Amino acid sequence: MDRYLVISSDGHAGLPPERYRDYVDRQYRDEFDRQLAAAIAERAAAENSFLISEFNTKWRAENADGLDGAWDSAIRNKVMDADGVTAEVLFTDGITENNSPPFGADLGMRPFDANPELQWAGARAFNRWLSEFCQGEPVRRLGMGLCPALWDVETNVKEILWAKENGLKGMQLSHIVEGYDNYNHPKYNPMWAALEETGMVVNFHSGASQPYDQTLPGWVGIYCVEYPFWLSRPLIAMIFGGVFDRFPKLKVAVTEVGGDFWWPSLMQLMDFRAKVKKGSAKMGDHSAKLKLTPTEYIRRNVWIGSSAQMDDQNYEDYHKIGIDRVMWGTDYPHPEGTWPNTDEQMHGALDGLNESDLEKVLGLNAVECFDLDIEALNKIAARIGPLKSQFKQAA
């Protein structure tokens, strides 16, 4: 085939807030009605404090025709075809803050001040809609169901099984766990077992953090530097907690990692600490039960969703992570992503890789991670995929 198979590791979808009502369990619809106006106002206030309104307004006006692809299937297919994207992994929060599910079941799934029962009601509403949306294009849409995992493991397992039966490909778990049991806790073993047995991928997506005092100077810069660290914490807990020894076939993806350049350093740090050098020997042999090094677990069980890349991202970092672990992504329809300039940004990030590496990063790694039908995908890629001849490839 003279075209690349492109599978975006990071896409977002979701309904306008008021349209989730039909997907909320009936017993929660009165509460949905009571909270809707306040939730919309709260998101608008958050947008004003976090985003530059002039940029946001201008960007949306310039790209209005494509933004409805967050929930409109025909528009989304048109955008994906134009971008050369055959399939995509789908998370919640389509147009960032304007398509979040109700009751705090958004991309961050923060536990702070959340009502567990209601947050689960919001998650189930999104999962029902996402299942419908993905089943309309089962080859092209790889849905990540929401799983507010901190509250109740039995509920987690039930939702994982439901999601599998209803066409979803994985579950996004909360990555902010402060105040609750981290993922090295053995209570989560039934959840890991269900995910491993069903082949559902665990996915952590960046965005959420600890709360910041937005009245203080520099808080946005502090957040932008720190948010990748919050995203890495669950994986660190899983590695040192022996999760991948107990569940060796468990698959984990970590998406929009804040620039791939720092992951080799994180891997090096984990490997260093796992060896129990002089600097940590006084704390005992805290890694004696690990069968592999942290880097070996990552290269066996973990994939990196590479989206919203740094302007000066160096693809050499992909080799340091492991070229078969990196999955390129567009982050459509978020403004920090590649759309509507995907072709240009794809070349800027990937020109210089050889053909084999490009095939892996653009699509084949995702095929392995999500256990996809490559024959069905290639039929679409042969029609819309970017031409291999357009890339500046290494020998």
BELSULBEL-V300233 format. One record per residue. N is the residue number from 1. RES is the residue in three letters. SS is DSSP state (helix for helix, strand for strand, loop for the rest). NEAR is the number of other C-alpha atoms within 10 Angstrom. Layout:
BEGIN
n: <N,N>
res: <RES,RES>
ss: <SS,SS>
near: <NEAR,NEAR>
END
This chain:
BEGIN
n: <1,2,3,4,5,6,7,8,9,10,11,12,13,14,15,16,17,18,19,20,21,22,23,24,25,26,27,28,29,30,31,32,33,34,35,36,37,38,39,40,41,42,43,44,45,46,47,48,49,50,51,52,53,54,55,56,57,58,59,60,61,62,63,64,65,66,67,68,69,70,71,72,73,74,75,76,77,78,79,80,81,82,83,84,85,86,87,88,89,90,91,92,93,94,95,96,97,98,99,100,101,102,103,104,105,106,107,108,109,110,111,112,113,114,115,116,117,118,119,120,121,122,123,124,125,126,127,128,129,130,131,132,133,134,135,136,137,138,139,140,141,142,143,144,145,146,147,148,149,150,151,152,153,154,155,156,157,158,159,160,161,162,163,164,165,166,167,168,169,170,171,172,173,174,175,176,177,178,179,180,181,182,183,184,185,186,187,188,189,190,191,192,193,194,195,196,197,198,199,200,201,202,203,204,205,206,207,208,209,210,211,212,213,214,215,216,217,218,219,220,221,222,223,224,225,226,227,228,229,230,231,232,233,234,235,236,237,238,239,240,241,242,243,244,245,246,247,248,249,250,251,252,253,254,255,256,257,258,259,260,261,262,263,264,265,266,267,268,269,270,271,272,273,274,275,276,277,278,279,280,281,282,283,284,285,286,287,288,289,290,291,292,293,294,295,296,297,298,299,300,301,302,303,304,305,306,307,308,309,310,311,312,313,314,315,316,317,318,319,320,321,322,323,324,325,326,327,328,329,330,331,332,333,334,335,336,337,338,339,340,341,342,343,344,345,346,347,348,349,350,351,352,353,354,355,356,357,358,359,360,361,362,363,364,365,366,367,368,369,370,371,372,373,374,375,376,377,378,379,380,381,382,383,384,385,386,387,388,389,390,391,392,393,394,395>
res: <MET,ASP,ARG,TYR,LEU,VAL,ILE,SER,SER,ASP,GLY,HIS,ALA,GLY,LEU,PRO,PRO,GLU,ARG,TYR,ARG,ASP,TYR,VAL,ASP,ARG,GLN,TYR,ARG,ASP,GLU,PHE,ASP,ARG,GLN,LEU,ALA,ALA,ALA,ILE,ALA,GLU,ARG,ALA,ALA,ALA,GLU,ASN,SER,PHE,LEU,ILE,SER,GLU,PHE,ASN,THR,LYS,TRP,ARG,ALA,GLU,ASN,ALA,ASP,GLY,LEU,ASP,GLY,ALA,TRP,ASP,SER,ALA,ILE,ARG,ASN,LYS,VAL,MET,ASP,ALA,ASP,GLY,VAL,THR,ALA,GLU,VAL,LEU,PHE,THR,ASP,GLY,ILE,THR,GLU,ASN,ASN,SER,PRO,PRO,PHE,GLY,ALA,ASP,LEU,GLY,MET,ARG,PRO,PHE,ASP,ALA,ASN,PRO,GLU,LEU,GLN,TRP,ALA,GLY,ALA,ARG,ALA,PHE,ASN,ARG,TRP,LEU,SER,GLU,PHE,CYS,GLN,GLY,GLU,PRO,VAL,ARG,ARG,LEU,GLY,MET,GLY,LEU,CYS,PRO,ALA,LEU,TRP,ASP,VAL,GLU,THR,ASN,VAL,LYS,GLU,ILE,LEU,TRP,ALA,LYS,GLU,ASN,GLY,LEU,LYS,GLY,MET,GLN,LEU,SER,HIS,ILE,VAL,GLU,GLY,TYR,ASP,ASN,TYR,ASN,HIS,PRO,LYS,TYR,ASN,PRO,MET,TRP,ALA,ALA,LEU,GLU,GLU,THR,GLY,MET,VAL,VAL,ASN,PHE,HIS,SER,GLY,ALA,SER,GLN,PRO,TYR,ASP,GLN,THR,LEU,PRO,GLY,TRP,VAL,GLY,ILE,TYR,CYS,VAL,GLU,TYR,PRO,PHE,TRP,LEU,SER,ARG,PRO,LEU,ILE,ALA,MET,ILE,PHE,GLY,GLY,VAL,PHE,ASP,ARG,PHE,PRO,LYS,LEU,LYS,VAL,ALA,VAL,THR,GLU,VAL,GLY,GLY,ASP,PHE,TRP,TRP,PRO,SER,LEU,MET,GLN,LEU,MET,ASP,PHE,ARG,ALA,LYS,VAL,LYS,LYS,GLY,SER,ALA,LYS,MET,GLY,ASP,HIS,SER,ALA,LYS,LEU,LYS,LEU,THR,PRO,THR,GLU,TYR,ILE,ARG,ARG,ASN,VAL,TRP,ILE,GLY,SER,SER,ALA,GLN,MET,ASP,ASP,GLN,ASN,TYR,GLU,ASP,TYR,HIS,LYS,ILE,GLY,ILE,ASP,ARG,VAL,MET,TRP,GLY,THR,ASP,TYR,PRO,HIS,PRO,GLU,GLY,THR,TRP,PRO,ASN,THR,ASP,GLU,GLN,MET,HIS,GLY,ALA,LEU,ASP,GLY,LEU,ASN,GLU,SER,ASP,LEU,GLU,LYS,VAL,LEU,GLY,LEU,ASN,ALA,VAL,GLU,CYS,PHE,ASP,LEU,ASP,ILE,GLU,ALA,LEU,ASN,LYS,ILE,ALA,ALA,ARG,ILE,GLY,PRO,LEU,LYS,SER,GLN,PHE,LYS,GLN,ALA,ALA>
ss: <loop,loop,strand,loop,loop,loop,strand,strand,strand,strand,strand,strand,loop,loop,loop,loop,helix,helix,helix,helix,helix,helix,helix,loop,loop,helix,helix,helix,helix,helix,helix,helix,helix,helix,helix,helix,helix,helix,helix,helix,helix,helix,helix,helix,helix,helix,helix,helix,helix,helix,loop,loop,helix,helix,helix,helix,helix,helix,helix,helix,helix,helix,loop,helix,helix,helix,helix,helix,helix,helix,loop,loop,helix,helix,helix,helix,helix,helix,helix,helix,helix,helix,helix,loop,loop,loop,strand,strand,strand,strand,strand,loop,loop,loop,loop,helix,helix,helix,loop,loop,loop,loop,loop,loop,loop,loop,loop,loop,loop,loop,loop,loop,loop,loop,loop,helix,helix,helix,helix,helix,helix,helix,helix,helix,helix,helix,helix,helix,helix,helix,helix,helix,helix,helix,helix,loop,loop,loop,loop,loop,strand,strand,strand,strand,strand,strand,strand,loop,loop,loop,loop,loop,helix,helix,helix,helix,helix,helix,helix,helix,helix,helix,helix,helix,helix,loop,loop,loop,loop,strand,strand,strand,strand,loop,loop,loop,loop,loop,loop,loop,loop,loop,loop,loop,loop,helix,helix,helix,helix,helix,helix,helix,helix,helix,helix,helix,helix,helix,loop,loop,strand,strand,strand,strand,strand,loop,loop,loop,loop,loop,loop,loop,loop,loop,loop,loop,loop,loop,helix,helix,helix,helix,helix,helix,helix,helix,helix,helix,helix,helix,helix,helix,helix,helix,helix,helix,helix,helix,helix,helix,loop,loop,helix,helix,helix,helix,loop,loop,loop,loop,loop,strand,strand,strand,strand,loop,loop,loop,loop,helix,helix,helix,helix,helix,helix,helix,helix,helix,helix,helix,helix,helix,helix,helix,loop,loop,loop,helix,helix,helix,helix,loop,loop,loop,loop,loop,loop,loop,loop,loop,loop,loop,loop,helix,helix,helix,helix,helix,helix,helix,helix,strand,strand,strand,strand,strand,loop,loop,loop,loop,loop,loop,loop,loop,loop,helix,helix,helix,helix,helix,helix,loop,loop,loop,loop,strand,strand,strand,loop,loop,loop,strand,loop,loop,loop,loop,loop,loop,loop,loop,loop,helix,helix,helix,helix,helix,helix,helix,helix,helix,loop,loop,loop,loop,helix,helix,helix,helix,helix,helix,helix,helix,helix,helix,helix,helix,helix,helix,helix,helix,loop,loop,loop,helix,helix,helix,helix,helix,helix,helix,helix,helix,helix,helix,loop,loop,strand,helix,helix,helix,loop,loop,loop,loop,loop>
near: <11,11,18,25,31,30,29,30,31,25,25,25,28,28,23,16,17,15,13,21,19,12,16,22,13,11,9,14,16,10,13,22,12,10,13,16,12,11,17,18,11,13,16,14,11,12,16,12,13,12,12,10,12,8,11,13,11,11,12,15,11,11,14,11,11,18,21,20,24,25,20,15,15,10,16,19,17,13,20,22,17,16,21,25,26,26,26,25,24,29,26,28,25,27,23,19,17,16,25,27,31,26,22,24,28,25,25,23,26,22,22,13,7,14,13,18,11,18,23,26,24,27,24,23,21,28,26,19,20,29,23,16,20,21,16,12,13,15,17,23,24,29,29,28,31,32,26,27,24,22,17,14,17,13,14,25,20,12,20,24,16,16,25,18,12,16,19,27,27,28,27,25,22,25,28,24,20,12,9,10,13,19,24,18,13,14,13,20,16,14,20,25,16,17,25,17,13,17,18,25,23,22,25,27,22,21,20,19,19,13,9,11,9,11,8,8,9,10,13,16,9,11,16,11,10,14,17,22,14,17,24,18,15,20,21,16,15,16,22,22,20,19,22,24,17,12,16,13,16,23,23,24,26,23,26,26,25,22,18,24,20,13,19,17,13,17,18,13,13,17,16,15,18,19,15,17,11,9,9,14,12,9,9,9,13,15,17,11,11,17,12,16,19,24,20,13,17,22,15,17,18,23,27,28,28,26,25,22,23,14,10,10,15,15,17,15,17,23,13,14,23,16,20,21,24,29,29,28,29,32,28,30,26,19,17,13,20,21,21,18,11,19,15,11,17,18,13,16,17,21,16,17,19,14,16,12,21,22,18,22,28,23,27,22,23,28,17,15,21,17,13,16,11,15,9,11,19,18,14,19,25,17,12,20,24,21,15,16,11,11,18,14,16,11,7>
END
